[in-house]
Amino acid sequence: MSAALSFESQQQTLILRGELDRETLLPLWEQRERLLADKTALDVSQLQRVDSSGLALLVHLRELQRQRGVELKISGATDRLKTLIALYNLQAIMPVDTAG
């Protein structure tokens, strides 16, 4: 069983914690519009695990903000997340900040 996913809003950053996978992403999906309303950054440094479903949600969140005219910066990507992004050849649409 997957660990829970939690999220916290701090100023213009949404911080994700725990595991972002097909078992845990539903609450974030259901609240995405409200949670991202004023966000310009997404901190994923406290995610222990992200599967392909979680990555798809991250791509969707970036696109949602892009449609609002906001460049959503993703920071704190682990090497495992960066590898997953590379495996799906998503570097161009899913740039992650190397700091963090």
Residue frames as a rotation matrix with the C-alpha (Angstrom) as fourth column:
MET 1
0.578 0.816 0.000 0.00
0.816 -0.578 0.000 0.00
0.000 0.000 -1.000 0.00
SER 2
-0.090 -0.609 0.788 1.26
0.585 -0.673 -0.453 3.46
0.806 0.420 0.417 -0.89
ALA 3
-0.595 -0.153 -0.789 2.11
0.740 -0.487 -0.463 6.13
-0.314 -0.860 0.403 1.63
ALA 4
0.481 0.857 -0.187 -0.24
0.741 -0.511 -0.435 9.07
-0.468 0.071 -0.881 1.73
LEU 5
-0.387 -0.468 0.795 0.23
0.766 -0.643 -0.006 12.14
0.513 0.607 0.607 -0.39
SER 6
0.361 0.489 -0.794 -0.03
0.782 -0.622 -0.028 15.49
-0.508 -0.611 -0.607 1.34
PHE 7
-0.167 -0.371 0.914 0.28
0.784 -0.611 -0.105 19.00
0.598 0.699 0.393 0.01
GLU 8
0.171 0.106 -0.980 0.82
0.802 -0.593 0.076 22.37
-0.572 -0.798 -0.187 1.59
SER 9
0.543 0.080 0.836 0.45
0.637 -0.687 -0.349 25.84
0.547 0.722 -0.424 0.21
GLN 10
0.154 -0.539 -0.828 3.19
0.736 -0.496 0.460 28.32
-0.659 -0.681 0.320 1.11
GLN 11
-0.221 -0.121 -0.968 2.83
-0.296 -0.937 0.185 31.70
-0.929 0.328 0.171 -0.57
GLN 12
0.338 0.359 -0.870 3.14
-0.910 -0.110 -0.399 31.01
-0.239 0.927 0.289 -4.32
THR 13
-0.621 -0.619 -0.481 4.50
-0.688 0.725 -0.044 27.47
0.376 0.304 -0.875 -3.90
LEU 14
0.686 0.722 0.094 2.62
-0.705 0.626 0.332 24.20
0.181 -0.294 0.939 -3.61
ILE 15
-0.454 -0.860 0.231 4.69
-0.889 0.422 -0.176 21.64
0.054 -0.285 -0.957 -1.68
LEU 16
0.582 0.595 -0.554 4.04
-0.577 0.783 0.234 17.94
0.573 0.183 0.799 -2.26
ARG 17
-0.380 -0.661 0.647 5.02
-0.922 0.329 -0.206 15.28
-0.077 -0.675 -0.734 0.31
GLY 18
0.150 0.403 0.903 4.83
-0.451 0.840 -0.300 11.49
-0.880 -0.363 0.308 0.40
GLU 19
-0.706 -0.322 0.631 4.11
0.326 0.643 0.693 9.42
-0.629 0.695 -0.349 -2.68
LEU 20
-0.072 0.638 -0.767 2.54
-0.742 -0.548 -0.386 10.62
-0.666 0.541 0.513 -5.90
ASP 21
-0.979 -0.199 0.031 1.20
-0.138 0.772 0.620 7.55
-0.148 0.603 -0.784 -7.65
ARG 22
-0.587 0.793 -0.159 -2.04
-0.176 0.067 0.982 6.14
0.790 0.605 0.101 -9.02
GLU 23
-0.162 0.510 -0.845 -3.13
0.815 0.552 0.177 5.12
0.557 -0.659 -0.505 -5.52
THR 24
-0.241 -0.065 -0.968 -2.61
0.870 -0.456 -0.186 8.55
-0.429 -0.888 0.166 -3.92
LEU 25
-0.925 -0.353 0.140 -3.15
0.377 -0.810 0.449 11.24
-0.045 0.468 0.882 -6.55
LEU 26
-0.200 0.940 0.278 -6.97
0.843 0.020 0.538 11.52
0.500 0.342 -0.796 -6.48
PRO 27
0.418 0.403 -0.814 -7.20
0.797 -0.592 0.117 14.22
-0.435 -0.698 -0.569 -3.74
LEU 28
-0.466 -0.654 -0.596 -4.67
0.199 -0.734 0.650 16.39
-0.862 0.184 0.472 -5.57
TRP 29
-0.859 0.206 0.469 -6.47
0.489 0.058 0.870 15.84
0.152 0.977 -0.150 -8.89
GLU 30
0.066 0.996 -0.064 -9.83
0.959 -0.045 0.281 16.79
0.276 -0.080 -0.958 -7.37
GLN 31
0.625 0.159 -0.764 -8.46
0.560 -0.773 0.298 20.01
-0.544 -0.614 -0.572 -5.83
ARG 32
-0.203 -0.878 0.434 -6.01
0.950 -0.069 0.303 21.00
-0.236 0.474 0.848 -8.58
GLU 33
0.119 0.290 0.950 -7.87
0.637 -0.756 0.151 24.12
0.762 0.587 -0.275 -9.75
ARG 34
0.940 0.301 0.158 -8.14
0.062 -0.609 0.790 25.62
0.335 -0.733 -0.592 -6.26
LEU 35
0.646 -0.735 -0.206 -4.66
0.526 0.232 0.818 24.55
-0.554 -0.637 0.537 -5.16
LEU 36
-0.268 -0.817 0.511 -2.94
0.938 -0.101 0.331 26.07
-0.219 0.568 0.793 -8.20
ALA 37
0.677 0.706 0.206 -5.01
0.736 -0.649 -0.195 29.26
-0.004 0.283 -0.959 -8.39
ASP 38
0.945 -0.323 0.043 -2.15
-0.325 -0.944 0.048 31.56
0.025 -0.060 -0.998 -7.30
LYS 39
0.569 -0.742 0.353 0.87
0.136 0.509 0.850 29.24
-0.811 -0.436 0.391 -7.64
THR 40
0.716 -0.454 -0.531 4.01
-0.691 -0.346 -0.635 29.81
0.105 0.821 -0.561 -9.68
ALA 41
-0.393 -0.908 -0.147 6.10
-0.821 0.418 -0.390 27.00
0.415 -0.032 -0.909 -8.17
LEU 42
0.828 0.533 -0.175 5.75
-0.425 0.800 0.424 23.33
0.366 -0.276 0.889 -7.31
ASP 43
-0.172 -0.890 0.422 8.18
-0.979 0.106 -0.176 21.84
0.112 -0.443 -0.890 -4.79
VAL 44
0.737 0.423 -0.527 8.54
-0.444 0.891 0.094 18.08
0.509 0.165 0.845 -5.25
SER 45
-0.229 -0.973 0.033 11.64
-0.638 0.125 -0.760 17.65
0.735 -0.195 -0.649 -3.08
GLN 46
-0.549 0.047 0.835 9.69
-0.783 0.320 -0.533 15.85
-0.292 -0.946 -0.138 -0.34
LEU 47
0.642 0.699 -0.314 8.16
-0.765 0.605 -0.219 13.22
0.037 0.381 0.924 -2.62
GLN 48
-0.062 -0.654 0.754 9.58
-0.547 0.654 0.522 9.79
-0.835 -0.380 -0.398 -1.86
ARG 49
-0.652 -0.073 0.755 8.12
0.444 0.770 0.458 8.21
-0.615 0.634 -0.470 -4.98
VAL 50
-0.028 0.648 -0.761 6.48
-0.714 -0.545 -0.439 9.24
-0.699 0.532 0.478 -8.25
ASP 51
-0.302 -0.021 0.953 5.13
0.477 0.862 0.170 6.71
-0.826 0.506 -0.250 -10.75
SER 52
-0.865 -0.071 0.497 4.05
0.497 -0.264 0.826 7.32
0.073 0.962 0.264 -14.35
SER 53
0.172 0.980 0.101 0.54
0.877 -0.199 0.438 8.33
0.449 0.013 -0.893 -13.20
GLY 54
0.456 -0.087 -0.886 2.05
0.645 -0.654 0.396 10.89
-0.613 -0.752 -0.242 -10.85
LEU 55
-0.666 -0.739 -0.102 4.29
0.405 -0.473 0.782 12.19
-0.626 0.480 0.614 -13.61
ALA 56
-0.496 0.575 0.651 1.26
0.745 -0.103 0.659 12.55
0.446 0.812 -0.377 -15.89
LEU 57
0.575 0.715 -0.398 -0.44
0.817 -0.474 0.329 14.62
0.047 -0.514 -0.856 -13.20
LEU 58
0.004 -0.657 -0.754 2.64
0.468 -0.665 0.582 16.86
-0.884 -0.355 0.305 -12.86
VAL 59
-0.855 -0.262 0.447 2.61
0.508 -0.250 0.824 17.40
-0.104 0.932 0.347 -16.63
HIS 60
-0.012 0.949 0.315 -1.10
0.848 -0.158 0.506 18.27
0.530 0.273 -0.803 -16.43
LEU 61
0.507 0.182 -0.843 -0.52
0.738 -0.597 0.315 20.75
-0.446 -0.781 -0.437 -13.58
ARG 62
-0.542 -0.762 -0.354 2.15
0.374 -0.596 0.711 22.55
-0.753 0.253 0.608 -15.63
GLU 63
-0.764 0.303 0.570 -0.18
0.566 -0.109 0.817 22.68
0.310 0.947 -0.088 -18.62
LEU 64
0.301 0.911 -0.280 -3.06
0.935 -0.226 0.272 23.95
0.184 -0.344 -0.921 -16.49
GLN 65
0.272 -0.278 -0.921 -0.92
0.479 -0.791 0.380 26.84
-0.835 -0.544 -0.083 -15.28
ARG 66
-0.795 -0.583 0.170 0.45
0.408 -0.307 0.860 27.48
-0.449 0.753 0.482 -18.78
GLN 67
-0.307 0.782 0.542 -3.12
0.830 -0.059 0.555 27.94
0.466 0.620 -0.631 -20.00
ARG 68
0.689 0.507 -0.518 -3.51
0.713 -0.603 0.359 30.57
-0.130 -0.616 -0.777 -17.27
GLY 69
0.718 -0.483 0.501 -0.38
-0.013 -0.729 -0.684 32.34
0.696 0.484 -0.530 -18.53
VAL 70
0.648 -0.478 0.593 1.79
-0.733 -0.177 0.657 31.09
-0.209 -0.860 -0.465 -15.65
GLU 71
0.130 -0.702 -0.700 5.11
-0.425 0.599 -0.679 29.26
0.896 0.386 -0.220 -15.99
LEU 72
0.913 0.230 0.338 4.92
-0.403 0.368 0.838 26.69
0.068 -0.901 0.428 -13.17
LYS 73
-0.037 -0.993 -0.110 8.47
-0.784 0.097 -0.613 26.08
0.619 0.064 -0.783 -11.94
ILE 74
0.924 0.266 -0.273 9.11
-0.083 0.839 0.537 22.61
0.373 -0.474 0.798 -10.56
SER 75
0.060 -0.934 0.352 11.91
-0.805 -0.254 -0.536 22.36
0.590 -0.251 -0.767 -8.04
GLY 76
-0.126 -0.254 0.959 13.48
-0.919 0.394 -0.016 19.64
-0.374 -0.883 -0.283 -5.96
ALA 77
0.756 0.412 -0.509 13.14
-0.603 0.741 -0.295 16.78
0.256 0.529 0.809 -8.44
THR 78
0.393 -0.598 0.699 14.95
-0.375 0.590 0.715 13.68
-0.840 -0.543 0.007 -7.28
ASP 79
-0.631 -0.684 -0.365 17.28
-0.662 0.230 0.713 11.77
-0.404 0.692 -0.599 -9.57
ARG 80
-0.711 0.425 0.560 14.58
0.436 0.892 -0.123 9.11
-0.552 0.156 -0.819 -9.85
LEU 81
0.396 0.881 -0.259 12.00
0.332 -0.400 -0.854 11.65
-0.856 0.252 -0.451 -11.03
LYS 82
0.124 -0.443 -0.888 14.49
-0.754 -0.624 0.206 13.14
-0.645 0.644 -0.411 -13.49
THR 83
-0.871 -0.440 0.220 15.15
-0.239 0.768 0.594 9.64
-0.430 0.464 -0.774 -14.83
LEU 84
-0.245 0.875 0.418 11.41
0.647 0.468 -0.602 9.00
-0.722 0.123 -0.680 -15.24
ILE 85
0.524 0.379 -0.763 11.06
-0.195 -0.818 -0.541 12.30
-0.829 0.432 -0.354 -17.13
ALA 86
-0.318 -0.748 -0.583 13.97
-0.823 -0.088 0.561 11.30
-0.471 0.658 -0.587 -19.38
LEU 87
-0.786 0.041 0.617 12.57
0.164 0.976 0.143 7.79
-0.596 0.214 -0.774 -19.97
TYR 88
0.198 0.939 0.280 9.36
0.739 0.045 -0.672 9.33
-0.644 0.340 -0.685 -21.30
ASN 89
-0.547 -0.541 0.639 11.36
0.830 -0.448 0.331 11.94
0.108 0.712 0.694 -23.23
LEU 90
0.521 0.852 0.060 9.49
0.802 -0.512 0.306 14.78
0.292 -0.111 -0.950 -21.49
GLN 91
-0.292 -0.726 -0.623 12.43
0.885 -0.451 0.111 17.09
-0.361 -0.519 0.774 -20.75
ALA 92
-0.835 -0.054 0.548 11.14
0.375 -0.785 0.493 19.76
0.404 0.617 0.676 -23.17
ILE 93
-0.027 0.914 0.404 7.66
-0.072 -0.405 0.911 19.97
0.997 -0.005 0.077 -21.63
MET 94
0.902 0.305 -0.305 8.66
0.240 0.232 0.943 19.03
0.358 -0.924 0.136 -18.08
PRO 95
-0.031 -0.965 0.259 11.78
0.044 -0.260 -0.965 21.02
0.999 -0.019 0.050 -17.23
VAL 96
0.822 0.234 -0.519 12.80
0.500 0.140 0.855 20.58
0.273 -0.962 -0.002 -13.62
ASP 97
0.676 -0.573 0.463 15.00
-0.634 -0.773 -0.030 22.87
0.375 -0.273 -0.886 -11.62
THR 98
0.257 -0.663 -0.703 18.33
0.199 0.748 -0.633 21.20
0.946 0.023 0.324 -10.92
ALA 99
-0.668 -0.432 0.606 18.65
-0.464 -0.396 -0.793 23.00
0.582 -0.811 0.064 -7.59
GLY 100
0.187 0.740 0.646 17.16
-0.982 0.115 0.152 21.31
0.038 -0.663 0.748 -4.57
